[in-house]
Amino acid sequence: MQIGPKQDVKQLKLAIGPIVGWLIRITPSCQDMTRLLSAAMDSPLPLRIRIKMRLHFLICKWCERYKNQLLFLRQALRRSPDEVRSEAAGSSAALSAEAKDRLKQIIRRS
C-alpha cells in the first residue's frame, strides 16, 4: 500500500488496525511481559514465548525500554568494584589540573 498526500488516513488506519489488533491478541500483556522478561534472565524461555515477546516489542516500545533497563542493570551489577575503579582511573574524562584549581577557587568564594 502506497502512502502519499492523497492517501485517506482512514483507509490507512483500517489496513493497520487489524494487524495491530491481531498482535495484541496473540502477544502477552505488558504485565505478563515484565514477568517473562525477569524469567528470561534466569533461564531460557521456549521459542514460542520468545517469538511472542518479540512481536509484543513491535507494538509496545515501553516493554522494550523496560527490557533494555533490566539488561543495563544486570550488566552494571555484574561488574566488580575493582573493574569500575580501573575504568574511572583510566578515563579520559578526568579534569585537568587547571580545571580543578578553578573549581576550588569558585567553591572557596561561595
VMD Tcl script that builds the backbone (N, CA, C; Angstrom):
set m [mol new atoms 330]
animate dup $m
set s [atomselect $m all]
$s set {name element resname resid chain x y z} {
  {N N MET 1 A 0.846 -1.175 0.000}
  {CA C MET 1 A 0.000 0.000 0.000}
  {C C MET 1 A 0.893 1.240 0.000}
  {N N GLN 2 A 0.643 2.103 -0.930}
  {CA C GLN 2 A 1.423 3.322 -1.037}
  {C C GLN 2 A 0.765 4.415 -0.215}
  {N N ILE 3 A 1.590 5.096 0.559}
  {CA C ILE 3 A 1.082 6.195 1.380}
  {C C ILE 3 A 1.563 7.489 0.765}
  {N N GLY 4 A 0.648 8.352 0.458}
  {CA C GLY 4 A 1.003 9.624 -0.137}
  {C C GLY 4 A 0.099 10.710 0.385}
  {N N PRO 5 A 0.265 11.932 -0.126}
  {CA C PRO 5 A -0.547 13.044 0.355}
  {C C PRO 5 A -2.027 12.854 0.061}
  {N N LYS 6 A -2.373 12.116 -0.969}
  {CA C LYS 6 A -3.775 11.927 -1.312}
  {C C LYS 6 A -4.373 10.699 -0.622}
  {N N GLN 7 A -3.535 9.945 0.086}
  {CA C GLN 7 A -3.998 8.736 0.776}
  {C C GLN 7 A -4.946 9.131 1.891}
  {N N ASP 8 A -6.061 8.442 1.962}
  {CA C ASP 8 A -7.020 8.710 3.015}
  {C C ASP 8 A -6.515 8.074 4.309}
  {N N VAL 9 A -6.407 8.859 5.361}
  {CA C VAL 9 A -5.885 8.374 6.632}
  {C C VAL 9 A -6.783 7.275 7.196}
  {N N LYS 10 A -8.084 7.374 6.979}
  {CA C LYS 10 A -8.997 6.349 7.479}
  {C C LYS 10 A -8.692 4.997 6.858}
  {N N GLN 11 A -8.395 4.985 5.558}
  {CA C GLN 11 A -8.075 3.722 4.890}
  {C C GLN 11 A -6.796 3.134 5.462}
  {N N LEU 12 A -5.838 3.983 5.762}
  {CA C LEU 12 A -4.592 3.514 6.334}
  {C C LEU 12 A -4.836 2.895 7.706}
  {N N LYS 13 A -5.655 3.561 8.535}
  {CA C LYS 13 A -5.968 3.029 9.860}
  {C C LYS 13 A -6.701 1.698 9.757}
  {N N LEU 14 A -7.591 1.581 8.784}
  {CA C LEU 14 A -8.313 0.325 8.605}
  {C C LEU 14 A -7.377 -0.801 8.192}
  {N N ALA 15 A -6.351 -0.490 7.408}
  {CA C ALA 15 A -5.409 -1.514 6.965}
  {C C ALA 15 A -4.482 -1.935 8.096}
  {N N ILE 16 A -4.067 -0.991 8.933}
  {CA C ILE 16 A -3.135 -1.290 10.012}
  {C C ILE 16 A -3.873 -1.838 11.229}
  {N N GLY 17 A -5.066 -1.372 11.475}
  {CA C GLY 17 A -5.839 -1.756 12.652}
  {C C GLY 17 A -5.948 -3.250 12.887}
  {N N PRO 18 A -6.351 -4.036 11.886}
  {CA C PRO 18 A -6.472 -5.481 12.114}
  {C C PRO 18 A -5.140 -6.148 12.455}
  {N N ILE 19 A -4.050 -5.658 11.882}
  {CA C ILE 19 A -2.738 -6.246 12.162}
  {C C ILE 19 A -2.364 -5.997 13.622}
  {N N VAL 20 A -2.530 -4.768 14.071}
  {CA C VAL 20 A -2.207 -4.437 15.455}
  {C C VAL 20 A -3.140 -5.185 16.401}
  {N N GLY 21 A -4.406 -5.249 16.047}
  {CA C GLY 21 A -5.364 -5.987 16.871}
  {C C GLY 21 A -4.972 -7.453 17.002}
  {N N TRP 22 A -4.539 -8.042 15.893}
  {CA C TRP 22 A -4.096 -9.434 15.913}
  {C C TRP 22 A -2.871 -9.593 16.804}
  {N N LEU 23 A -1.917 -8.653 16.692}
  {CA C LEU 23 A -0.716 -8.720 17.530}
  {C C LEU 23 A -1.066 -8.590 19.016}
  {N N ILE 24 A -2.011 -7.721 19.318}
  {CA C ILE 24 A -2.418 -7.539 20.718}
  {C C ILE 24 A -3.033 -8.819 21.258}
  {N N ARG 25 A -3.818 -9.504 20.419}
  {CA C ARG 25 A -4.469 -10.730 20.874}
  {C C ARG 25 A -3.492 -11.884 21.092}
  {N N ILE 26 A -2.458 -11.996 20.254}
  {CA C ILE 26 A -1.579 -13.173 20.354}
  {C C ILE 26 A -0.364 -12.959 21.248}
  {N N THR 27 A -0.057 -11.716 21.601}
  {CA C THR 27 A 1.132 -11.470 22.420}
  {C C THR 27 A 0.749 -11.343 23.889}
  {N N PRO 28 A 1.706 -11.550 24.777}
  {CA C PRO 28 A 1.425 -11.391 26.213}
  {C C PRO 28 A 1.104 -9.940 26.550}
  {N N SER 29 A 0.390 -9.756 27.642}
  {CA C SER 29 A 0.100 -8.390 28.100}
  {C C SER 29 A 1.382 -7.779 28.653}
  {N N CYS 30 A 1.366 -6.480 28.862}
  {CA C CYS 30 A 2.551 -5.800 29.411}
  {C C CYS 30 A 2.883 -6.344 30.800}
  {N N GLN 31 A 1.869 -6.641 31.580}
  {CA C GLN 31 A 2.096 -7.187 32.913}
  {C C GLN 31 A 2.775 -8.558 32.813}
  {N N ASP 32 A 2.320 -9.384 31.876}
  {CA C ASP 32 A 2.960 -10.685 31.659}
  {C C ASP 32 A 4.380 -10.518 31.124}
  {N N MET 33 A 4.583 -9.488 30.306}
  {CA C MET 33 A 5.913 -9.252 29.733}
  {C C MET 33 A 6.937 -8.960 30.827}
  {N N THR 34 A 6.555 -8.203 31.847}
  {CA C THR 34 A 7.502 -7.901 32.919}
  {C C THR 34 A 7.921 -9.188 33.621}
  {N N ARG 35 A 6.963 -10.076 33.842}
  {CA C ARG 35 A 7.270 -11.361 34.478}
  {C C ARG 35 A 8.146 -12.211 33.574}
  {N N LEU 36 A 7.813 -12.249 32.276}
  {CA C LEU 36 A 8.580 -13.056 31.326}
  {C C LEU 36 A 10.005 -12.527 31.145}
  {N N LEU 37 A 10.151 -11.201 31.115}
  {CA C LEU 37 A 11.487 -10.623 30.970}
  {C C LEU 37 A 12.375 -10.983 32.160}
  {N N SER 38 A 11.800 -10.973 33.344}
  {CA C SER 38 A 12.571 -11.362 34.523}
  {C C SER 38 A 12.909 -12.844 34.473}
  {N N ALA 39 A 11.956 -13.665 34.066}
  {CA C ALA 39 A 12.185 -15.104 33.971}
  {C C ALA 39 A 13.235 -15.426 32.913}
  {N N ALA 40 A 13.254 -14.657 31.833}
  {CA C ALA 40 A 14.207 -14.897 30.752}
  {C C ALA 40 A 15.642 -14.656 31.203}
  {N N MET 41 A 15.828 -13.856 32.238}
  {CA C MET 41 A 17.179 -13.605 32.745}
  {C C MET 41 A 17.669 -14.778 33.584}
  {N N ASP 42 A 16.744 -15.550 34.132}
  {CA C ASP 42 A 17.122 -16.681 34.977}
  {C C ASP 42 A 17.341 -17.963 34.177}
  {N N SER 43 A 16.490 -18.188 33.184}
  {CA C SER 43 A 16.604 -19.409 32.381}
  {C C SER 43 A 16.026 -19.153 30.989}
  {N N PRO 44 A 16.458 -19.928 29.999}
  {CA C PRO 44 A 15.952 -19.724 28.639}
  {C C PRO 44 A 14.458 -20.062 28.540}
  {N N LEU 45 A 13.747 -19.256 27.799}
  {CA C LEU 45 A 12.317 -19.469 27.596}
  {C C LEU 45 A 12.097 -20.281 26.318}
  {N N PRO 46 A 10.949 -20.940 26.210}
  {CA C PRO 46 A 10.651 -21.672 24.976}
  {C C PRO 46 A 10.598 -20.733 23.770}
  {N N LEU 47 A 10.907 -21.276 22.609}
  {CA C LEU 47 A 10.954 -20.495 21.376}
  {C C LEU 47 A 9.636 -19.772 21.112}
  {N N ARG 48 A 8.540 -20.453 21.321}
  {CA C ARG 48 A 7.212 -19.858 21.070}
  {C C ARG 48 A 7.009 -18.594 21.905}
  {N N ILE 49 A 7.388 -18.651 23.168}
  {CA C ILE 49 A 7.242 -17.482 24.058}
  {C C ILE 49 A 8.172 -16.364 23.609}
  {N N ARG 50 A 9.409 -16.711 23.236}
  {CA C ARG 50 A 10.357 -15.681 22.783}
  {C C ARG 50 A 9.851 -14.981 21.526}
  {N N ILE 51 A 9.228 -15.719 20.621}
  {CA C ILE 51 A 8.673 -15.108 19.408}
  {C C ILE 51 A 7.526 -14.172 19.764}
  {N N LYS 52 A 6.664 -14.606 20.675}
  {CA C LYS 52 A 5.548 -13.738 21.096}
  {C C LYS 52 A 6.060 -12.467 21.767}
  {N N MET 53 A 7.142 -12.610 22.516}
  {CA C MET 53 A 7.719 -11.426 23.160}
  {C C MET 53 A 8.264 -10.460 22.109}
  {N N ARG 54 A 8.939 -10.995 21.106}
  {CA C ARG 54 A 9.464 -10.130 20.026}
  {C C ARG 54 A 8.327 -9.421 19.304}
  {N N LEU 55 A 7.247 -10.118 19.064}
  {CA C LEU 55 A 6.092 -9.491 18.419}
  {C C LEU 55 A 5.508 -8.397 19.301}
  {N N HIS 56 A 5.499 -8.632 20.602}
  {CA C HIS 56 A 4.987 -7.612 21.528}
  {C C HIS 56 A 5.835 -6.343 21.458}
  {N N PHE 57 A 7.156 -6.521 21.292}
  {CA C PHE 57 A 8.034 -5.351 21.193}
  {C C PHE 57 A 7.706 -4.501 19.967}
  {N N LEU 58 A 7.123 -5.095 18.938}
  {CA C LEU 58 A 6.739 -4.327 17.743}
  {C C LEU 58 A 5.631 -3.324 18.039}
  {N N ILE 59 A 4.780 -3.650 19.009}
  {CA C ILE 59 A 3.647 -2.773 19.290}
  {C C ILE 59 A 3.789 -2.026 20.609}
  {N N CYS 60 A 4.810 -2.359 21.403}
  {CA C CYS 60 A 4.948 -1.721 22.718}
  {C C CYS 60 A 6.400 -1.351 22.972}
  {N N LYS 61 A 6.726 -0.106 22.770}
  {CA C LYS 61 A 8.088 0.364 22.995}
  {C C LYS 61 A 8.415 0.457 24.487}
  {N N TRP 62 A 7.392 0.568 25.340}
  {CA C TRP 62 A 7.635 0.678 26.775}
  {C C TRP 62 A 8.205 -0.626 27.329}
  {N N CYS 63 A 7.698 -1.739 26.851}
  {CA C CYS 63 A 8.233 -3.034 27.303}
  {C C CYS 63 A 9.655 -3.237 26.774}
  {N N GLU 64 A 9.917 -2.747 25.578}
  {CA C GLU 64 A 11.268 -2.850 25.036}
  {C C GLU 64 A 12.233 -1.997 25.861}
  {N N ARG 65 A 11.777 -0.826 26.277}
  {CA C ARG 65 A 12.613 0.027 27.131}
  {C C ARG 65 A 12.863 -0.640 28.482}
  {N N TYR 66 A 11.825 -1.284 29.013}
  {CA C TYR 66 A 11.961 -1.990 30.284}
  {C C TYR 66 A 12.996 -3.109 30.154}
  {N N LYS 67 A 12.949 -3.843 29.045}
  {CA C LYS 67 A 13.925 -4.911 28.793}
  {C C LYS 67 A 15.344 -4.336 28.766}
  {N N ASN 68 A 15.519 -3.224 28.072}
  {CA C ASN 68 A 16.843 -2.600 27.996}
  {C C ASN 68 A 17.325 -2.120 29.361}
  {N N GLN 69 A 16.402 -1.626 30.176}
  {CA C GLN 69 A 16.770 -1.191 31.522}
  {C C GLN 69 A 17.204 -2.377 32.374}
  {N N LEU 70 A 16.486 -3.501 32.264}
  {CA C LEU 70 A 16.864 -4.694 33.005}
  {C C LEU 70 A 18.248 -5.186 32.582}
  {N N LEU 71 A 18.507 -5.180 31.284}
  {CA C LEU 71 A 19.816 -5.621 30.792}
  {C C LEU 71 A 20.926 -4.703 31.286}
  {N N PHE 72 A 20.658 -3.396 31.282}
  {CA C PHE 72 A 21.652 -2.443 31.778}
  {C C PHE 72 A 21.960 -2.698 33.250}
  {N N LEU 73 A 20.910 -2.868 34.062}
  {CA C LEU 73 A 21.110 -3.122 35.486}
  {C C LEU 73 A 21.875 -4.424 35.715}
  {N N ARG 74 A 21.542 -5.427 34.937}
  {CA C ARG 74 A 22.218 -6.719 35.074}
  {C C ARG 74 A 23.718 -6.577 34.777}
  {N N GLN 75 A 24.040 -5.871 33.704}
  {CA C GLN 75 A 25.444 -5.677 33.350}
  {C C GLN 75 A 26.166 -4.839 34.399}
  {N N ALA 76 A 25.492 -3.820 34.902}
  {CA C ALA 76 A 26.119 -2.946 35.898}
  {C C ALA 76 A 26.380 -3.700 37.200}
  {N N LEU 77 A 25.462 -4.554 37.594}
  {CA C LEU 77 A 25.624 -5.280 38.847}
  {C C LEU 77 A 26.650 -6.399 38.750}
  {N N ARG 78 A 26.904 -6.875 37.562}
  {CA C ARG 78 A 27.886 -7.944 37.380}
  {C C ARG 78 A 29.323 -7.427 37.404}
  {N N ARG 79 A 29.496 -6.146 37.238}
  {CA C ARG 79 A 30.848 -5.577 37.224}
  {C C ARG 79 A 31.380 -5.507 38.644}
  {N N SER 80 A 32.649 -5.833 38.805}
  {CA C SER 80 A 33.266 -5.785 40.132}
  {C C SER 80 A 33.667 -4.342 40.445}
  {N N PRO 81 A 33.757 -3.995 41.723}
  {CA C PRO 81 A 34.177 -2.634 42.091}
  {C C PRO 81 A 35.575 -2.291 41.562}
  {N N ASP 82 A 36.463 -3.292 41.521}
  {CA C ASP 82 A 37.816 -3.045 41.007}
  {C C ASP 82 A 37.780 -2.667 39.533}
  {N N GLU 83 A 36.905 -3.316 38.788}
  {CA C GLU 83 A 36.771 -3.016 37.355}
  {C C GLU 83 A 36.265 -1.587 37.155}
  {N N VAL 84 A 35.320 -1.181 37.973}
  {CA C VAL 84 A 34.763 0.171 37.874}
  {C C VAL 84 A 35.833 1.202 38.211}
  {N N ARG 85 A 36.620 0.937 39.270}
  {CA C ARG 85 A 37.679 1.873 39.661}
  {C C ARG 85 A 38.746 2.001 38.576}
  {N N SER 86 A 39.121 0.868 37.975}
  {CA C SER 86 A 40.160 0.919 36.948}
  {C C SER 86 A 39.682 1.680 35.714}
  {N N GLU 87 A 38.405 1.532 35.380}
  {CA C GLU 87 A 37.862 2.295 34.249}
  {C C GLU 87 A 37.827 3.784 34.559}
  {N N ALA 88 A 37.460 4.119 35.790}
  {CA C ALA 88 A 37.397 5.528 36.174}
  {C C ALA 88 A 38.787 6.146 36.195}
  {N N ALA 89 A 39.784 5.388 36.634}
  {CA C ALA 89 A 41.150 5.902 36.696}
  {C C ALA 89 A 41.726 6.107 35.295}
  {N N GLY 90 A 41.383 5.234 34.374}
  {CA C GLY 90 A 41.906 5.341 33.016}
  {C C GLY 90 A 41.031 6.166 32.104}
  {N N SER 91 A 40.023 6.762 32.652}
  {CA C SER 91 A 39.081 7.534 31.840}
  {C C SER 91 A 39.700 8.832 31.358}
  {N N SER 92 A 39.367 9.206 30.145}
  {CA C SER 92 A 39.860 10.468 29.607}
  {C C SER 92 A 38.986 11.634 30.048}
  {N N ALA 93 A 37.963 11.338 30.850}
  {CA C ALA 93 A 37.048 12.369 31.302}
  {C C ALA 93 A 37.541 13.060 32.572}
  {N N ALA 94 A 38.744 12.736 33.031}
  {CA C ALA 94 A 39.290 13.358 34.236}
  {C C ALA 94 A 39.554 14.842 33.981}
  {N N LEU 95 A 39.413 15.625 35.029}
  {CA C LEU 95 A 39.633 17.067 34.917}
  {C C LEU 95 A 41.126 17.381 34.885}
  {N N SER 96 A 41.463 18.414 34.150}
  {CA C SER 96 A 42.853 18.880 34.128}
  {C C SER 96 A 43.150 19.597 35.442}
  {N N ALA 97 A 44.426 19.801 35.711}
  {CA C ALA 97 A 44.836 20.483 36.947}
  {C C ALA 97 A 44.276 21.904 36.989}
  {N N GLU 98 A 44.258 22.577 35.830}
  {CA C GLU 98 A 43.714 23.943 35.768}
  {C C GLU 98 A 42.227 23.952 36.113}
  {N N ALA 99 A 41.495 22.996 35.584}
  {CA C ALA 99 A 40.056 22.944 35.854}
  {C C ALA 99 A 39.799 22.675 37.329}
  {N N LYS 100 A 40.585 21.812 37.921}
  {CA C LYS 100 A 40.437 21.533 39.349}
  {C C LYS 100 A 40.695 22.788 40.179}
  {N N ASP 101 A 41.732 23.543 39.816}
  {CA C ASP 101 A 42.052 24.780 40.538}
  {C C ASP 101 A 40.918 25.799 40.421}
  {N N ARG 102 A 40.367 25.941 39.223}
  {CA C ARG 102 A 39.243 26.878 39.031}
  {C C ARG 102 A 38.046 26.480 39.880}
  {N N LEU 103 A 37.748 25.186 39.919}
  {CA C LEU 103 A 36.621 24.725 40.735}
  {C C LEU 103 A 36.868 24.992 42.216}
  {N N LYS 104 A 38.075 24.758 42.680}
  {CA C LYS 104 A 38.407 25.027 44.076}
  {C C LYS 104 A 38.226 26.500 44.406}
  {N N GLN 105 A 38.666 27.377 43.493}
  {CA C GLN 105 A 38.522 28.819 43.725}
  {C C GLN 105 A 37.048 29.218 43.778}
  {N N ILE 106 A 36.254 28.674 42.900}
  {CA C ILE 106 A 34.831 29.006 42.877}
  {C C ILE 106 A 34.150 28.528 44.152}
  {N N ILE 107 A 34.525 27.353 44.635}
  {CA C ILE 107 A 33.927 26.816 45.857}
  {C C ILE 107 A 34.332 27.655 47.058}
  {N N ARG 108 A 35.556 28.082 47.097}
  {CA C ARG 108 A 36.021 28.902 48.218}
  {C C ARG 108 A 35.310 30.260 48.253}
  {N N ARG 109 A 35.014 30.822 47.089}
  {CA C ARG 109 A 34.344 32.134 47.019}
  {C C ARG 109 A 32.891 32.051 47.499}
  {N N SER 110 A 32.264 30.943 47.289}
  {CA C SER 110 A 30.838 30.863 47.640}
  {C C SER 110 A 30.586 30.414 49.054}
}
mol reanalyze $m
mol bondsrecalc $m
mol representation Tube
mol addrep $m
